[in-house]
């Protein structure tokens, strides 16, 4: 029966005798593991950042934009032709299948003042549903109520950036700001959302009731029109049916013939979000796979050094066999040496990888996520590499003839 304790002790002693060789042998594993840790940390961080950005946009979203204007043969792009109305939003909410919430939306850049402070920001006219659809949370105060929309109430909900620029450390609730020349009472503030994936500040905005925006702030030659309608479907399974219903409802309401082009566009953000998330996951796996190649190179280095070690220690192997060691004892010793080289290199690589990942996070704007899974995966893979590439040298050592080994010089 194999004495693992004594075999392990002999393997450790053998590695200590050739410290520099052991360190150089483990170097490939150290580099490989640290590369895997760093690559997976960067890839996972990017995936988490993208998922967070997608979550801030809302889930199961359909974005309907009005049509385009053609002037002098030049098409100005979607949103330039006022074809969507508040009535369209109401019809979609009542008739389309799988609708969870609907919010009409129009926005313009406006100058906002409070006392002697002023700030240029985006003012959006919408309904109470928009905050729910786009995952905006009220920090203090309240959301709009149906009466605000019905009565064209001059009330506003402001983002954190606007609050800071106009009020500093003051409480903005129930204060009166002016949007253009129109006074508005601040009824709520929003929780901080930060920048989105395109670098846009999601806290630099003001929400007011859509009807108030149309009649008292923006002004329009087409009363009741909106630039966009946001629709949230109940779930991802029904969103395609919801999209089909919206197209039918709007074509019917806008009297669009069978062969006529739509005067609106419907974008399925759920599909775009899933595509982006899938791409991020694929990139993370690709980065990990590329880094894992260096682990294989490290394993080959271990095999080469172990083969050299077998040749150098031929006489030692012969002596051990002569005093009763079995081929399996020799094989196990060399496998343990190979495994220890890999696992020690793996531990050092984990330390270097984690440290380097933290440094990248500190000195750059990149999002880094170090998961216990990536650490365990790297250690497990390095140990597997040690056993895999150490087996052939161990097997070769166990086949030596004791008499020939003792004669070896």
C-alpha positions in Angstrom: 0.0 0.0 0.0 1.3 3.5 -0.9 2.4 5.6 2.0 1.1 9.0 0.9 2.5 10.8 3.9 6.1 9.8 3.3 5.7 10.1 -0.5 4.4 13.7 -0.1 7.3 14.5 2.3 9.8 13.2 -0.3 8.2 15.3 -3.1 8.3 18.4 -1.0 12.0 17.8 -0.1 12.8 17.3 -3.8 11.2 20.6 -4.7 13.0 22.4 -1.9 16.4 21.1 -3.1 15.8 22.8 -6.5 14.1 26.0 -5.4 15.0 28.1 -8.4 14.0 25.4 -10.9 10.7 24.9 -9.0 10.0 28.7 -9.2 10.8 28.9 -12.9 8.8 25.8 -13.6 5.7 27.3 -11.9 6.2 30.6 -13.7 4.0 29.6 -16.7 1.2 28.6 -14.3 1.6 31.8 -12.3 1.3 33.9 -15.5 -1.6 31.8 -16.8 -3.7 31.9 -13.6 -3.1 35.6 -13.1 -4.1 36.2 -16.8 -7.3 34.2 -16.3 -8.2 36.0 -13.2 -7.7 39.4 -14.8 -9.4 38.6 -18.0 -12.5 37.1 -16.3 -12.6 40.0 -13.9 -12.6 42.5 -16.8 -15.1 40.4 -18.8 -17.5 39.8 -15.8 -17.2 43.5 -14.8 -18.2 44.6 -18.3 -21.1 42.2 -18.3 -22.3 43.5 -14.9 -21.9 47.1 -16.1 -24.0 46.4 -19.2 -26.6 44.5 -17.2 -26.9 47.5 -14.8 -27.2 49.9 -17.7 -29.9 47.8 -19.3 -31.7 47.6 -16.0 -31.7 51.3 -15.6 -33.4 51.6 -19.0 -36.2 49.3 -17.9 -37.3 45.8 -19.0 -39.5 44.5 -21.8 -39.6 47.9 -23.4 -41.1 49.0 -26.7 -40.3 52.5 -27.9 -42.6 54.1 -30.5 -41.3 57.2 -32.2 -43.1 59.5 -34.6 -42.3 59.5 -38.3 -39.9 61.6 -40.3 -40.2 64.8 -42.3 -38.9 65.0 -45.9 -37.7 68.5 -46.9 -36.2 69.2 -50.3 -35.7 65.4 -50.8 -33.9 65.1 -47.5 -35.4 62.8 -44.9 -34.9 64.3 -41.4 -35.2 61.1 -39.4 -37.7 59.6 -37.0 -39.3 61.9 -34.4 -39.3 65.0 -36.7 -42.9 64.5 -37.9 -45.7 64.9 -35.3 -47.7 61.8 -35.9 -48.2 60.3 -32.4 -50.8 61.6 -30.0 -52.0 61.2 -26.4 -55.0 59.4 -27.9 -52.7 56.9 -29.5 -51.1 56.1 -26.1 -54.6 55.6 -24.6 -55.6 53.3 -27.5 -52.5 51.2 -27.1 -53.1 50.9 -23.3 -56.6 49.7 -23.9 -56.3 47.5 -27.0 -52.8 46.0 -27.2 -52.3 42.6 -25.6 -49.8 42.2 -22.8 -49.4 45.9 -22.0 -48.2 46.6 -18.4 -47.8 50.3 -18.7 -47.8 53.1 -21.3 -46.2 56.5 -21.1 -46.3 59.3 -23.7 -43.1 61.4 -23.7 -41.8 64.7 -25.2 -38.7 66.6 -24.2 -36.8 69.8 -24.9 -33.8 71.6 -23.5 -34.8 74.4 -21.2 -33.2 76.9 -18.9 -34.3 76.5 -15.3 -34.0 79.1 -12.6 -34.4 79.3 -8.8 -33.5 82.6 -7.2 -30.2 83.7 -8.6 -29.3 80.1 -9.7 -29.9 78.8 -13.2 -29.2 75.5 -15.0 -29.8 74.3 -18.6 -31.2 70.8 -18.6 -33.7 68.5 -20.4 -37.3 68.9 -19.5 -39.5 66.0 -20.2 -43.3 66.0 -20.3 -44.7 62.6 -19.4 -47.1 60.7 -17.0 -46.6 58.9 -13.8 -46.1 55.6 -15.6 -42.8 56.8 -17.2 -40.9 56.7 -13.9 -42.1 53.2 -13.3 -41.3 52.0 -16.9 -37.8 53.5 -16.8 -36.9 52.5 -13.3 -36.8 56.0 -11.8 -37.4 55.9 -8.0 -38.7 58.8 -5.9 -36.2 59.8 -3.2 -38.5 62.4 -1.5 -41.9 63.7 -2.3 -44.3 62.1 -4.7 -44.9 61.0 -8.2 -47.5 62.6 -10.5 -51.1 61.7 -10.0 -53.9 61.5 -12.6 -55.2 64.9 -11.5 -51.8 66.5 -12.4 -52.2 65.3 -16.0 -55.9 66.1 -16.3 -55.6 69.6 -14.9 -52.3 70.7 -16.5 -50.8 71.2 -13.0 -47.5 73.1 -12.9 -45.6 70.6 -10.8 -42.1 69.1 -11.3 -40.0 66.2 -10.3 -36.3 66.9 -10.5 -33.2 64.7 -10.8 -30.3 64.8 -8.4 -28.0 66.8 -10.7 -30.6 69.6 -11.1 -31.3 69.6 -7.4 -27.6 70.0 -6.6 -27.1 72.8 -9.2 -30.1 74.8 -8.2 -30.5 74.2 -4.5 -27.1 72.9 -3.2 -27.7 71.4 0.2 -31.2 72.9 0.5 -34.3 70.8 0.5 -36.0 71.4 -2.9 -39.4 70.1 -2.0 -42.2 72.6 -2.3 -39.8 75.2 -3.7 -40.8 77.1 -6.9 -38.6 76.9 -9.9 -39.1 78.6 -13.3 -38.9 76.6 -16.5 -38.5 79.3 -19.0 -40.9 81.9 -17.6 -43.4 79.4 -16.1 -43.3 78.7 -12.4 -43.4 75.1 -11.2 -43.7 73.6 -7.7 -41.2 70.9 -7.0 -43.2 67.9 -5.7 -40.5 65.2 -5.8 -36.8 64.4 -6.2 -35.4 61.3 -7.8 -32.9 58.8 -6.5 -29.5 58.9 -8.1 -29.1 56.7 -11.3 -25.7 57.9 -12.6 -24.5 57.7 -16.1 -25.9 55.3 -18.7 -23.7 53.2 -21.0 -23.4 56.2 -23.4 -22.1 58.5 -20.7 -25.3 60.5 -20.4 -26.2 61.8 -17.0 -29.5 60.2 -16.1 -30.0 62.6 -13.1 -29.8 65.8 -15.2 -33.5 66.2 -16.1 -36.8 67.5 -14.9 -40.2 65.7 -15.3 -43.4 67.7 -15.7 -46.9 66.5 -16.7 -47.2 65.9 -20.4 -50.3 68.1 -20.7 -48.6 71.0 -18.9 -45.6 70.6 -21.1 -47.7 70.8 -24.3 -49.8 73.7 -23.3 -47.6 75.9 -21.1 -43.9 75.1 -21.8 -43.1 73.6 -25.2 -45.8 75.0 -27.4 -46.8 73.2 -30.6 -48.6 73.7 -33.8 -50.2 70.3 -33.4 -52.0 70.1 -30.0 -51.9 66.7 -28.3 -48.9 65.3 -30.2 -46.0 63.6 -28.5 -42.5 62.7 -29.8 -42.5 59.2 -28.3 -44.6 56.6 -26.6 -43.0 54.1 -24.2 -44.7 50.8 -23.7 -43.7 48.1 -21.1 -44.9 44.6 -21.9 -45.9 42.2 -19.1 -43.1 39.8 -19.9 -40.5 38.8 -22.6 -42.8 36.0 -23.9 -45.6 38.3 -25.0 -43.7 41.3 -26.1 -43.7 40.2 -29.8 -47.5 40.0 -29.7 -47.7 43.4 -28.1 -45.5 44.9 -30.8 -47.7 43.4 -33.5 -50.9 44.8 -31.9 -49.3 48.3 -31.6 -48.4 48.3 -35.3 -52.0 47.3 -36.2 -53.6 49.8 -33.8 -51.5 52.7 -35.0 -51.9 51.9 -38.7 -55.6 51.7 -38.2 -55.8 55.0 -36.3 -53.5 56.8 -38.7 -55.5 55.5 -41.7 -52.4 53.9 -43.3 -53.2 51.8 -46.4 -51.9 48.3 -47.0 -49.1 49.4 -49.3 -48.3 52.6 -47.5 -45.2 53.2 -45.3 -45.7 53.6 -41.6 -45.6 57.1 -40.1 -44.1 55.8 -36.9 -41.3 53.3 -35.9 -41.5 50.7 -33.1 -38.2 49.6 -31.5 -38.0 46.5 -29.4 -35.5 47.4 -26.7 -35.8 43.9 -25.1 -34.2 42.3 -28.2 -31.5 44.9 -28.3 -30.8 44.4 -24.6 -30.6 40.6 -24.9 -28.3 40.9 -27.9 -25.9 43.2 -26.0 -26.0 40.9 -22.9 -25.3 37.9 -25.0 -22.3 39.7 -26.7 -20.9 40.6 -23.3 -21.2 37.0 -22.1 -19.5 35.7 -25.2 -16.7 38.2 -24.9 -16.2 37.2 -21.2 -15.9 33.5 -22.2 -13.6 34.4 -25.1 -11.3 36.4 -22.8 -11.1 33.5 -20.3 -10.4 31.0 -23.1 -7.6 33.1 -24.5 -6.0 33.5 -21.1 -6.4 29.7 -20.5 -4.0 29.1 -23.4 -1.1 30.4 -21.2 -2.1 27.8 -18.6 -1.6 25.1 -21.3 1.8 26.6 -22.1 2.7 26.5 -18.4 1.6 22.8 -18.3 3.9 22.0 -21.2 6.8 23.7 -19.3 6.1 21.6 -16.3 6.2 18.4 -18.4 9.5 19.4 -19.9 11.1 20.2 -16.6 9.8 17.0 -15.0 11.2 14.9 -17.9 14.6 16.6 -17.3 14.2 15.8 -13.6 13.5 12.2 -14.3 16.7 11.9 -16.3 18.8 13.7 -13.6 17.3 11.6 -10.8 17.6 8.2 -12.5 20.1 6.9 -9.9 17.9 8.1 -7.0 14.9 6.3 -8.6 17.1 3.1 -8.9 18.1 3.3 -5.2 14.5 3.7 -4.1 13.4 0.7 -6.2 16.3 -1.3 -4.9 15.2 -0.8 -1.3 11.6 -1.8 -2.0 9.8 1.2 -3.7 7.2 0.1 -6.2 6.7 1.7 -9.6 3.4 3.1 -8.2 5.4 4.8 -5.4 7.7 6.5 -8.0 4.7 7.5 -10.2 2.8 9.0 -7.3 5.8 11.0 -6.1 6.4 12.6 -9.5 2.7 13.3 -9.8 2.6 15.0 -6.4 5.6 17.1 -7.4 3.9 18.2 -10.6 0.7 18.9 -8.8 2.4 20.9 -6.1 4.3 23.0 -8.7 0.9 23.7 -10.4 -1.1 24.5 -7.3 1.6 26.7 -5.7 1.9 28.5 -9.0 -1.9 28.8 -9.1 -2.0 30.3 -5.6 0.7 32.9 -6.5 -1.1 33.6 -9.8 -4.4 34.2 -7.9 -2.7 36.7 -5.6 -1.1 38.5 -8.6 -4.3 38.4 -10.6 -6.5 39.8 -7.8 -3.9 42.5 -7.0 -3.6 43.5 -10.6 -7.4 43.5 -11.1 -7.8 45.8 -8.1 -5.0 48.1 -9.5 -6.9 48.3 -12.8 -10.1 49.2 -11.0 -8.3 52.0 -9.0 -6.4 53.5 -11.9 -9.0 53.3 -14.6 -12.8 53.7 -15.0 -13.2 50.1 -15.8 -15.7 48.0 -13.9 -14.0 45.0 -12.4 -15.7 42.0 -10.8 -13.6 39.3 -9.1 -15.7 36.2 -8.5 -14.9 33.3 -6.3 -15.9 31.1 -9.2 -13.1 32.5 -11.4 -10.6 31.9 -8.6 -11.7 28.3 -7.9 -11.9 27.6 -11.7 -8.3 28.9 -12.1 -7.0 26.9 -9.2 -8.8 23.8 -10.2 -7.7 24.1 -13.8 -4.0 24.7 -12.8 -4.2 21.6 -10.6 -5.6 19.6 -13.5 -2.9 20.9 -15.8 -0.3 19.7 -13.3 -1.6 16.2 -13.1 -2.3 16.0 -16.9 1.2 17.1 -18.0 3.0 15.5 -15.1 1.6 12.0 -15.8 3.9 11.2 -18.7 7.1 12.0 -16.8 5.8 10.1 -13.7 4.9 7.1 -15.9 8.3 7.2 -17.6 10.0 7.3 -14.2 8.0 4.3 -12.9 9.1 2.2 -15.9 12.8 2.5 -15.2 14.7 -0.8 -14.6 16.3 -0.6 -11.1 19.6 -2.2 -12.2 19.9 0.1 -15.2 19.0 3.0 -13.0 21.7 2.2 -10.5 24.3 2.0 -13.2 23.3 5.4 -14.6 25.9 8.1 -14.4 
